[in-house]
Amino acid sequence: MLQNPFVPAANMITKRCSSTKDGVLITEQVGRQLRVMRKARRLSMRALAELSGLSVNTLSLIENGKTSPSVSTLHQLAESMEVPITAFFECEHPKRRIIHQKAGERQQLVFSQGQVEKFGAGMPHLGSEPFIARLEPGSSSGETPIVFPGREFIYCLEGHITYMIEGEVYPLAPGDSLIMDSYTPHTWRNTAPTTSCALLVLCPEDSLVEAPERYFMP
């Protein structure tokens, strides 16, 4: 699992699925998915508690949408059931071949340091994942470099985003772009006094399903 990914905040606040008019609260989505996966594995709540190291009360609160689990809690659950953490956020509709999205309809992940919009929600993973990232002033990936096998494309739309790659500084202003092998250690920072926005395309070489989760979550 990567350290200090693109958005290092601990808690995701909301998630919206493009096929749902009013959106779905993340607590309800996670609880529903957790219950489905637990029952599919024929695990009692007590058995899952023993596997994950979480209390039965905590699991009950999550399944009933009474609490929003932290990313570390989701990692414990994902590891205990041997699934990627993204399994908790899957929309319940079949994969599609064409995605036409109006402004405001894209799946949104809101973090303490910014917001990410996912373009490809509902389509099978075929080697790349496009996102729009909006970064709050002063936000950064932290001191530990990001590393994963694959390639990244970043196109700055607004503000200024600075990448540090192997000791070299790469400033991005609107219209500037950067392509790099992402196994090269790198960090980023929003160096603008306002929100910065970029188009980000991830092209991982390994597990396509886990790649977005590994990049955006700690």
C-alpha positions as CSV (number, residue, x, y, z in Angstrom):
1,M,0.0,0.0,0.0
2,L,1.3,3.4,-0.9
3,Q,2.3,6.0,1.7
4,N,1.1,9.6,1.5
5,P,-1.0,9.3,-1.7
6,F,-2.4,12.1,-3.8
7,V,-5.0,13.0,-1.2
8,P,-3.6,12.0,2.2
9,A,-6.7,13.0,4.3
10,A,-8.0,10.4,6.7
11,N,-11.7,10.5,6.1
12,M,-13.8,10.6,3.0
13,I,-17.0,12.7,3.5
14,T,-19.4,11.9,0.7
15,K,-19.6,10.0,-2.5
16,R,-22.0,10.5,-5.4
17,C,-22.8,8.0,-8.0
18,S,-23.6,9.3,-11.5
19,S,-26.7,7.2,-11.8
20,T,-28.2,8.5,-8.5
21,K,-30.0,11.8,-8.8
22,D,-29.5,13.0,-5.2
23,G,-26.3,11.1,-4.3
24,V,-25.7,8.5,-1.7
25,L,-24.2,9.1,1.7
26,I,-20.9,7.3,2.1
27,T,-22.0,5.9,5.5
28,E,-25.0,4.2,3.9
29,Q,-23.0,2.9,0.9
30,V,-20.2,1.4,3.0
31,G,-22.7,-0.1,5.5
32,R,-24.7,-1.7,2.7
33,Q,-21.6,-3.1,0.9
34,L,-20.1,-4.4,4.1
35,R,-23.3,-6.3,5.0
36,V,-23.4,-7.8,1.4
37,M,-19.8,-8.9,1.4
38,R,-20.0,-10.3,5.0
39,K,-23.1,-12.4,4.2
40,A,-21.6,-13.6,0.9
41,R,-18.8,-15.0,2.9
42,R,-21.2,-16.5,5.4
43,L,-19.5,-14.6,8.2
44,S,-21.4,-13.7,11.4
45,M,-20.7,-10.3,12.7
46,R,-18.8,-11.8,15.6
47,A,-16.6,-13.8,13.2
48,L,-15.8,-10.7,11.2
49,A,-15.0,-8.9,14.4
50,E,-12.4,-11.5,15.2
51,L,-10.9,-11.4,11.8
52,S,-10.7,-7.7,11.5
53,G,-9.9,-6.8,15.2
54,L,-12.9,-4.5,15.4
55,S,-15.7,-4.7,17.9
56,V,-19.1,-6.2,17.1
57,N,-20.6,-2.8,18.2
58,T,-18.4,-1.0,15.7
59,L,-19.4,-3.3,12.9
60,S,-23.0,-3.0,13.7
61,L,-22.8,0.8,13.6
62,I,-21.1,0.7,10.2
63,E,-23.5,-1.7,8.7
64,N,-26.5,0.3,9.9
65,G,-25.1,3.6,8.5
66,K,-24.7,5.0,12.0
67,T,-21.1,5.9,11.7
68,S,-18.6,6.9,9.0
69,P,-15.6,4.6,9.3
70,S,-12.1,5.9,9.0
71,V,-9.8,4.8,6.2
72,S,-7.7,2.7,8.6
73,T,-10.9,0.9,9.7
74,L,-11.8,0.3,6.1
75,H,-8.3,-1.1,5.5
76,Q,-8.8,-3.5,8.4
77,L,-12.1,-4.7,6.9
78,A,-10.7,-5.0,3.4
79,E,-7.7,-7.0,4.5
80,S,-9.8,-9.3,6.7
81,M,-12.1,-10.1,3.7
82,E,-9.3,-10.0,1.1
83,V,-10.9,-7.3,-1.1
84,P,-9.6,-3.9,-2.3
85,I,-10.9,-1.0,-0.3
86,T,-12.7,0.3,-3.4
87,A,-15.2,-2.6,-3.0
88,F,-16.9,-0.6,-0.3
89,F,-17.7,2.2,-2.8
90,E,-18.9,0.3,-5.8
91,C,-22.2,1.6,-7.2
92,E,-24.9,-1.0,-7.6
93,H,-25.4,-0.8,-11.4
94,P,-23.9,-2.9,-14.3
95,K,-20.8,-1.8,-16.1
96,R,-21.4,0.4,-19.1
97,R,-19.7,1.0,-22.4
98,I,-20.5,4.7,-22.8
99,I,-20.5,7.3,-20.0
100,H,-22.0,10.7,-20.8
101,Q,-21.8,13.1,-17.9
102,K,-23.1,16.6,-17.5
103,A,-21.3,19.0,-15.2
104,G,-22.1,18.1,-11.6
105,E,-23.0,14.5,-12.4
106,R,-19.6,12.9,-11.9
107,Q,-18.8,10.7,-8.9
108,Q,-17.3,13.0,-6.2
109,L,-14.9,12.1,-3.4
110,V,-14.5,15.0,-1.0
111,F,-11.4,15.1,1.3
112,S,-10.1,17.6,3.9
113,Q,-7.5,18.9,1.4
114,G,-9.6,18.9,-1.7
115,Q,-12.0,17.1,-4.0
116,V,-11.7,14.4,-6.7
117,E,-14.1,13.8,-9.5
118,K,-14.0,10.4,-11.3
119,F,-14.8,10.2,-15.0
120,G,-15.0,6.5,-15.5
121,A,-17.4,5.3,-12.8
122,G,-19.5,2.5,-14.1
123,M,-17.0,1.3,-16.8
124,P,-14.6,-1.6,-16.6
125,H,-11.0,-0.8,-15.8
126,L,-9.0,-1.0,-19.0
127,G,-5.6,0.4,-18.1
128,S,-6.2,4.0,-17.2
129,E,-8.3,6.1,-14.7
130,P,-9.1,9.8,-15.4
131,F,-9.8,12.2,-12.6
132,I,-10.3,15.9,-12.0
133,A,-8.5,16.9,-8.7
134,R,-9.3,20.2,-6.9
135,L,-6.7,20.9,-4.3
136,E,-7.0,23.4,-1.4
137,P,-4.4,26.1,-0.8
138,G,-1.4,24.6,1.0
139,S,-2.4,21.0,0.4
140,S,0.4,18.5,-0.4
141,S,1.1,14.8,-0.6
142,G,3.3,14.9,2.5
143,E,7.0,14.1,2.9
144,T,7.0,10.5,1.9
145,P,7.2,10.1,-1.9
146,I,4.4,8.4,-3.9
147,V,5.5,5.3,-5.7
148,F,3.6,2.7,-7.7
149,P,4.3,0.8,-11.0
150,G,2.8,2.6,-13.9
151,R,2.6,6.0,-15.5
152,E,0.9,9.4,-14.7
153,F,-0.3,12.3,-16.8
154,I,-1.1,15.6,-15.1
155,Y,-2.5,18.6,-16.9
156,C,-2.9,21.8,-14.9
157,L,-6.2,23.6,-15.4
158,E,-6.2,26.2,-12.7
159,G,-3.7,27.6,-10.1
160,H,-0.2,26.2,-9.6
161,I,0.8,22.7,-8.7
162,T,4.5,21.8,-8.1
163,Y,5.9,18.3,-8.4
164,M,9.2,17.2,-6.8
165,I,10.7,14.3,-8.7
166,E,14.1,12.9,-7.7
167,G,15.2,16.3,-6.3
168,E,14.0,18.2,-9.4
169,V,11.2,20.8,-9.2
170,Y,8.5,20.8,-11.9
171,P,6.1,23.7,-11.5
172,L,2.8,23.4,-13.4
173,A,0.7,26.5,-14.4
174,P,-2.5,26.4,-16.4
175,G,-1.8,24.7,-19.7
176,D,1.3,22.9,-18.4
177,S,1.5,19.2,-18.3
178,L,3.7,16.4,-16.9
179,I,4.0,12.7,-17.9
180,M,6.2,10.4,-15.7
181,D,6.8,6.9,-14.8
182,S,5.1,6.7,-11.4
183,Y,7.6,4.2,-10.0
184,T,9.9,7.3,-9.8
185,P,9.4,8.7,-6.2
186,H,7.5,12.0,-6.3
187,T,5.5,14.4,-4.2
188,W,3.2,17.3,-5.1
189,R,2.1,20.5,-3.5
190,N,-0.5,23.2,-4.3
191,T,1.7,26.3,-4.5
192,A,-1.0,28.7,-5.4
193,P,-2.8,30.9,-2.8
194,T,-6.1,29.6,-4.1
195,T,-7.6,26.3,-5.1
196,S,-5.7,24.5,-7.9
197,C,-7.3,22.1,-10.4
198,A,-5.7,19.4,-12.6
199,L,-6.7,16.6,-14.9
200,L,-5.0,13.5,-13.6
201,V,-4.8,10.2,-15.6
202,L,-3.4,7.2,-13.8
203,C,-2.1,4.2,-15.9
204,P,-1.1,1.5,-13.4
205,E,0.7,-1.6,-14.4
206,D,-0.5,-3.8,-11.6
207,S,-4.0,-4.3,-10.1
208,L,-6.3,-1.9,-12.1
209,V,-9.1,-2.2,-9.5
210,E,-6.9,-1.2,-6.6
211,A,-5.0,1.6,-8.4
212,P,-7.3,4.6,-7.7
213,E,-7.7,3.6,-4.0
214,R,-4.0,3.1,-3.6
215,Y,-3.3,6.6,-5.1
216,F,-6.0,8.6,-3.3
217,M,-6.1,7.0,0.1
218,P,-3.6,6.5,2.9
